[in-house]
Amino acid sequence: MRITLIFALLAASSARLAADVTDFAVERRVLTRFADRIGSTGDVTFRGGGDKAHPEAFSILSEAGRTVIEGPTRRARLYGLGRHLREPSFCGGDAPAQSVRGVYFATHFGNWYDYASEREMREYVEELSLWGCNQVRVWLDMHDFSGADDPRAVEKVKRLKMILALAHECGLEPSLLVLANEAFAGSPENLRADWRGGQNGYARELRGHYHVELCPSKPGGLELILKEREAVLDLFADVSVGNVCIFPYDQGGCTCS
């Protein structure tokens, strides 16, 4: 029998992003960085307000020879600024067609997201906001660490929190990614998931399996999955995480009966 594990979110109390920001400091900083595209930043101003029933909608208005970018949230205003930078002649309103427009930052295997400076990451997140991105997602790859208190895990979490803080600064929603039955290295062998093919309807071995994943069908397996998942979420307890995504790819699964 195949088991489908539906994992309940443990971070239900995460705080949502503020609906209104009035200092416009981030908007002005981003505008200044791209000033060469529009000539004078003094010709562009930002204004709160607009349709609060649609917090990501923006309006671009021409008032007394100046361009006014209006929106109820920083996210909306940065999206509007992006439209203005790409199409300076545009006047009117617009709103995203889809509610979730996120980017996952893969911070493992020594890639750019793992080593870019904070300045580079900030500019990258800012540019995502100009294109209408509204979520930034990160993942703590559990199999790389012995546990939540592994010093290397602590350092990795610091970097992930830095990325999520930059997203929050730009009005984007910080998001966490988890895998359904992933586990820390050194998981109990008697609770590990099976990855072998040629059995129980599985023609092939599971791909991307690290052989430390847990089987929720074994006595104690589900309990340990929940315990370790809660330990990971606790690491981000001081971050305003908007949602937790259970990813269907990479390592995971079990071919047991």
N, C-alpha and C positions, 0 to 999 in steps of 0.2 A: 504494500500500500504506500502510495506517495503521500508525503506530508507537506502541506502548505502552511507556513508560519506567517501569521499576520501579527506584526509587532506593534504594540501600542506605544504611542509617543509618551515618553516619560517627562518631557519638558513642557507640559501643558501650561505652566505658569509664566512662560517667557514673555517679556514685555514687548509690545508692538512699538514701531517707530512713531515718533511724535508727528502729528498731522500738520503742524504749522511751524515754520522756522522764519524768524523775522530779521535776523541780522545780515543775511545775504553774504557773509564773509567768504564762504566756499565758492559761491557763484562768482563773486568778483575776482577771486584768485584765479579761477579757471578762465574767466574772460580775459584777464591780463595776460595769461600764458599764450592766448591765441590772438592777441591784439593786432598782430601784423595782418591778419586776414580781413579785418574790418576797418582798419585805419585808426579810429579813435575809440577807446573804451568809454570815454565820457559821453558818447552818443547812445550808450546802452544803459538802461537802468532796470532794476528788478522790483517786483511788487508782489506781495502776498495777496491772498484773496482768490477770486475765481470760483469755480463750481466745486465746493467741498464734497459734494456727492460723488465727484470723480477726481480723487486726489492726485491722479497722474496726468490729468489734462492740463494743457497750457494754452495761453493766448499770446500772440505777438501783435502789439499795437504800435501805431505811429501817432505820437502826441507832441505837438509843437516842435517838430523836426527831430525828435528823439525816439528811439526804439524802446518800448517797454515790454519786458518779458514777464508775464503774470502767471502765477500758479499757486495753488494752496499748499504745496509742499516743495521742499528742496528738490526732490526727485523730479517733479513736474517742471520746475524752473530750469534745471540743468538739461533736461530733455528738450525744452524749448530753446535754450541757448545752443544746443547742438544743431537744431533745425536752422537757427539763424546763421550759424557759422557756415553751414553747408549751402544755405539758400537765403542770402541776405535780403532778397526782395520779397520774401514771403511775409504776408500779414494775414492774420486769422487765427483760428484755433485748431487744435488737433489733440488726439488722445491715442494711446496704444490700443491695438486691437485684441491683444492677448494679455491675460492677467499675470502670467508667469513668464519672465524673460531673463533667465539666469545664466550665469557662467560658473562652471566648476573649475577651481584652481587646483591642479594636481601637484601637491607639494611633496612629492617623493621621487625616488629614482634620480635625484640630482638634477632636476630640470630647472628652467628659468624661475618658476614660481618659488622654488626652494632657496634660491640664492640672490634674487634681485634685491637691491637696496630698498629701504622704506620709501625713499623719494621716487624711485622708479615704480614701485608698486602703487604709490599714491597717484601718480600721473596716469598709470594704466587704468586704475579704477575710475578716475575722473573721466577718462575718455570713454569708458564703457557707459557711464551715466549719460554722456552726450548722445549716445546712440539709443538710449531708451532702455538699457539694461536696468532691471529692478531688484536683482538678487545676486549675491556672491556666495558660493558654496565651497566649503572645505571639508576634508576628511582626514581623520587620524587613522592611518593604516595600522590596525592593531597588531598584526602579525609581526611587525618590526620590533615590538617591544615586549618585555617580560610582564609588564603590568602598568596600571595607571600611574604608579609611583616610580617607574623606571626613569632615571635622570634624563635619558635621551627623549623619552616621551614628554617630560616636563618642558624641555627646551623646544620640542616641536610644537607643543601647545602654545607656547609664548609666541611663536611665529604665526600660527593660525589665528590667534587672538589679535595680533597686529593687523592681519589682513581683514578680519571682520570689523575691527575698529575703523579702518579706512573706508570700508563699505558703508558703515553706519554714518560716518562723517559726511559722505556724499548723499545720504538719504536712501541708500540701497538697503535691502533687507538681508542681514546676516543669516546664513543657512548652514546647517550641519548635514553631512552625509554619513550614513552608517550602512553596513551590510547585514543581512538578516541573521546569519549564524557565524560571522567571523569571530575570531578569538585571539587573545594574546598568545605569544610564543610560550611554549611550555604548558599548554593546556593539558588536562588529564587525558592520558591515552585511552582510557576506558570510556571516555565521553566523546571521542572524536568522530567526526562524520566520515562516511565512506565516500570514496571518490572513483571507485573502480567501475568500468563499463562492463557490458556483457551480462548484466543482471538486472532483474526487476524492471525490465523495459528500457533500460539505458544502454544504447548501442555503443557508446564511447565513454571514455573517462572524462570526468569534469575538467574543464580547462581553467587554468589560473588558480588551481587549488594548492594551498600550502601545507595541507595535511595537519593543520592544527585547528581547523574549523570544528564546531561543535554540532552534535546531532540532537535536535530537540525531542526526538522520539525515545532517546535513552533516559532511564530514570536519573534525574539530576541534571540532565543536559539543558532543558529549557530554563531551569532555575539559575544555572551558571551563566547562560546567555543574558538573562535579564540583569543579573548581578553585575556582570562586566559592562553591559551597556549603560547601566546607571552610573557606574564608576566613570565612564567616559563623559557622560553628560554632566556629571558633577564638576569635571575639569573646566567646563564652560559656564558654570553657574553664574558667573559675574558678567556674562556677555548677554546683550539683548538679542538672543537668537529668535528669529521670527518663525522658523519651521525646521523640522527634521525630515530629511528625505531618506527612505529605505531604498537603496540602489539595487537594481536587479542584475548587475553585471559584475565582472571581476570575480574574485574568489567567493566561494560560498556554495551552498547546496549540499545534498546528500543523496546517495544512490541506494540507501538501505531499503529494506522491505517495510 
